[in-house]
Each structure stands twice: as structure tokens, then as C-alpha cells.
Amino acid sequence: MTTVLLIFASACAMAYMPMAPKPVSTARTIFKTASVGTLAVIAVFSGAPLLLSMALALCAIGDALLSRETDQTFMAGIGAFAAGHLAYIALFLTHPSSDPGLILDRPAIFWSLIVLGIIAATLLTPRAGDLKGPVLAYIPIILGMGIAVLSLPDTDALWLALPAALAFIASDLILATEKFLLPPNHPSRKLTPYPIWILYWGAQVGLLLAFA
């Protein structure tokens, strides 16, 4: 059953790929949401931790909201993703193998995330307009997810969690750059939706495989 669902999720993700840079449409919303929503269903059927199912479901809701591309749905989408990241943070820190003492054993990643947060806040604050508050609240949450995953040991399938979390962060950084830093007609806007989607969906699959 889970194999069939994973194939379906993959098919939805591939179907969404050419739609990523396209204008808002019902089909675009359906395929984007189903790509991650199905992963949440897989987590439930596979007996994965409830926090994983919650995180994936919240992110799927965020996908549905962000796919509509209005300021209102963007703010609501940020809220859904923030809740999803908080669920991931709780998942990482409550895992039986989790050890917060391991976080500072990877100082290069830890301090890179801290510096990255400072740079992101500095660049985005003057350009986010009415979305400044949600954006500034979101930055420490997404980076907190990257820091929390450092508490997991590099054993068994858990080794997938760190690269998945970092891919998630990279996807969000590209999205923030696209939305707030690139001019409306910048040619890079034709390309950014593809790495955003590949990194994001790959991250969700990686986290599913790490904990399911």
C-alpha cells in the first residue's frame, strides 16, 4: 500500500514540476498539495511518529495556500509551514536517539545557520513590506528546525534527516530570494521554481524515509 502511495506522490510531484513557474490554476494547486499530502498519508499507514504525519500534513496545507500566490494566502501559508517546522523540531528533539549535546558537535553547521539567519533577516526586513512580521517570525523557526536536527545521530536511516532539513532550508531561501529580492521581470524567476520544488519535495521524502 505504501509503495503504491509513494508512486502516486512521485507522479504528482513530477506532474507539478512543469506547472511550477506557471500562473495559478486549480490543477497546479491539486498536484502540489497531493505531492506532500500523500506523504502524510504514507506516514500514517506506515506507523510513523504522529509528529511526522502532522508536519507533512501542515506542509501540504501550506502548499495549497502558497499555490494561490496572494499576500493573504502567503501569510497563511507561512503560518502553516511554521507550524509544520515546529512539529519537525518536536519530532527531532523527542526521538529516542536524540541528544541535544550533539548539536554543538557540528559547530560549522550550527554557526553557519546562525549567520545565515542574521543575513536573511538583514536582507529581507527592508523588502518584505507588510509581510515583514511573518517573515521575521518564520526565519528562526526554519533555522531552528535545522539546528534541532543536529541532535540526531548519524545512524541507520536517521542520516537522511540532516541533508533533508538542509535541503528544506535551501528551498525556503531560494523562495524568499525570488519573492522579495529579485525584481519582477528578472530572468532568474523563470528558473527558480524548479530548484525550489526539487529541494523541497526531496526534503519531505527524505524526512519521511528517515522516520517512517
Summary of the structure (lengths in Angstrom):
residues: 212
radius of gyration: 16.6
end to end distance: 13.8
largest distance: 48.6
contacts: 683
relative contact order: 0.13
helix: 84%
strand: 0%
